[in-house]
Amino acid sequence: MSSNIDFVCPIEADLYEAVMEHLRLTFFWEEPLNVCVSLCEAPGSGHPKLEAVCLDTLQDGLSIVALSDGKVVGCALNGSQSRQQLDEAIKQTYAETDKKFRSIFSMLYDNNRDIDLYTKYDVHDIFECRILSVDPDYRGKGIARILLDQSIQEARLRGFKLFKVDATSAISQRICRSRSLTLEHEILYADHLDPDTGKPAFVPPPPHYGLQIYSRLFEKE
């Protein structure tokens, strides 16, 4: 387990840039879908549109940061999304001119629209854990699991009925299973085809093989 790590929620605005720099060096560069389309040029280079999505999420006030002596060593970027917001995000994504960015987010949004958890669980808003990231020097200490546990607890305390994770990597999927989250949906990357080429849009390296969407419904607890 982690030691001498502080977990803080919400993330205050004066930490936003430190969180973004952490993500530029980790999630932006390492996440399997980002890797597949070469979304970022190099570790630390970032991506303006992905950063805008992260900033919007931070401003929801639901995210959690892990700090070691004031240094950002991990984070869970959490946000709230209604069906109307999902529909608007889909509309904006399909109008997006950045094909790499569009290919990732259209796949995520389309799969969420298709399974329609809003209707299944009769909810207006869903608490989403959108990014889970840990500094390479601090991995293997249980930080990601604590971030996910605290995100689940935050959703419960805020009165959300449903918690959700779009898990795009084998690592995040393993963590979700370890927390006994419900697997709502799975699509293999090999089955998600690029409409222009008819070939798989994403061919990540092993062990990453598909998108899994997990949930927890609080009223059943």
N, C-alpha and C positions, 0 to 999 in steps of 0.2 A: 504494500500500500504506500501511497505518497506520504511524505513527511515534510514539515516546514513549507508547506504549500498553502497559500490562502486562496479561497474560492469566493469571489465577489460577484454579487448580482444586486442591482443592474450594473452594467459597465458604464461608468461616467464618461462624459464627452472628452475629458482631458486624456483618456486612455485610448480613444478611437484610433489615433494614428499608430500607436504602439501595437494595437491589435491588428491593424491592417498590415503593418510591416511583418508581424509574425505570420500572417496568412500568405503574404507574398513569398515567404521563404519555405512554406510548408504546403498547405492545402492547395493554393493556386498552382503550384508546380508539381505536386505529387498525386492529386486526385485522379483516378483512372480515366475519366472522360476528358478532363483537361489535357491529360497526357496524350490521349488518342488523337485529338485534333490539334495538338501543339498550340493550345490557347495562349500560353505565355512563352516568351522567347528564352528566358533563363530564370533561375532562382532569384527572387527579389525584384523581377521586372514588373510583375503585376499585370493587370488588365483593367482599363478604365471602366468598362461596363460591368464587369464582375465586381469591381470595387464599389460601384454605385449600388448594386444589389445588396452588398454586405453593409454599406452605410445605412441604407433604408432599414435593414434588419436590426442593426444596432439601435437605431432610433425608436424601435418598438419597446425598448426598455425591458426585454425579457432574457437577454443574453447573459452568459456567465464567463468570467475570466479566471484563469489560474495564475497566481503570481508567486514568484520565488524571489524574495528580497526586492520586490518592486518590478521585477522583469516578467513580461508576459511569457508564460511557458505552455499555455494551452487555452483553448476557449471553446465554448459551445455557442454558436450564433443561433438564436431562437427568435421566431417571429410568429405573429398571428395572421391567419388568412381566412377570409370569408369566401363563399362561392363567387360573389360578385368580383372580389379582388382576383380570384383565380381566373375568371373569365376575361377580365381586363388584361391580366398578365399574358394570357394566351394570345389575345388580340395584338398586343404590343410585340410579342415575340415573333409572331408570323410576319410582322412588318419590319422586323430587324434586318438591317443590311449586312451585319457581320455574320457570315454563314457559320463560322465556328461556334460563336456564342449561341446563335439560333438553333443549331443542331442539338446542343446539349439541353437547353431549356425547353425547347419544343417537345423533346422526348419526355422530360420530367413532367411537364405540365399536362401533356396529352394523356399520360398514364394515370395521373391523378384525376383528371376529368373523367376518364373512362370508368374508373372504379367507384367514383362518386361517393366518397365517405360521408358527405354532408347528408345525403338521403339515407344511406344505410344506417347511420347512427342518429339521425334527426338533430343535427347540430348546425349552428349558424357560423361559428368560428372554430378553427382548428389550431391548436398550439403545435408549431412545427419546429423540430430541431433540424436546422438546415445545414449546418456545418459543425463538425466535431474535429478538432485539430490539436495536436500536441507537438511541442518542440522535440526534435530527434534526440537531444541529450537527456530528455526527461521521460522517454517512453519506457514501457515495462514497469511502471510504478503505480499503475492503476488510476492514473489521472483521467483518462478518457471515460472510464466507468463511473468515476465520481461526477464528472461533468454531466454525463447522461442521467445519472441518478438525481442530481440536483435539478436538472432541467425538468424531469418528470415531476419532482416535488414542487417546483415553481409553477408548473401548469396546474397542478392540483390546488395549490394555495390561491392561485389567481381565479379559480372557479371555472376553468375550462373542463369540458366534458370529455374531450378527445385529444390525445397526444399522438403525434405522428413523426416518423423519420423516413426520409427517402435515402436508403442506404445504397450507395453506388459502388462501394468497395467491399472486398471480403473481410476486411478488418472491422469496418463499421457494422457489417452484418453479424459478425461473430459477437460483437459487444451487445447488439440488440437481442440476440438469442440468449446471451448470458443474463439479461435482465428480464427474460420471459415475456418479451413483447410479442404481440400477435402478428404473424405474417399475413398481410392482407393481399399482397400481389407480388408476382415475380415475372420478369421478362428477361430472357437471355439476350445478351448483346448480339449474339449471332443471328437472332431472329428479328432484330430491329434494322431494317434496310434503309439505305439512302435512296430517296425517291428518284434521284437523278441517275444513279449508277446501278441500282438493284442489288448492290452488295452491302454487307454489314457496315453501318455508319461508324461503329466503334469496335475496334479490335484491340482490347487492352491486354497487357501481359498477364500471365497467371500470377496469382490465383483468382483474379477478378474476372467474373464471367457474366454478371447480370445486375439489373436493378431489382432491389427488394424494398417494398414499402411495408413498414411495421407500424403498429398502433398500440395504444393502451386506452381502454374505455374506463373512466374512473367510477362511474355509477355502479359498476359491477364489483367494486372492491369493498 
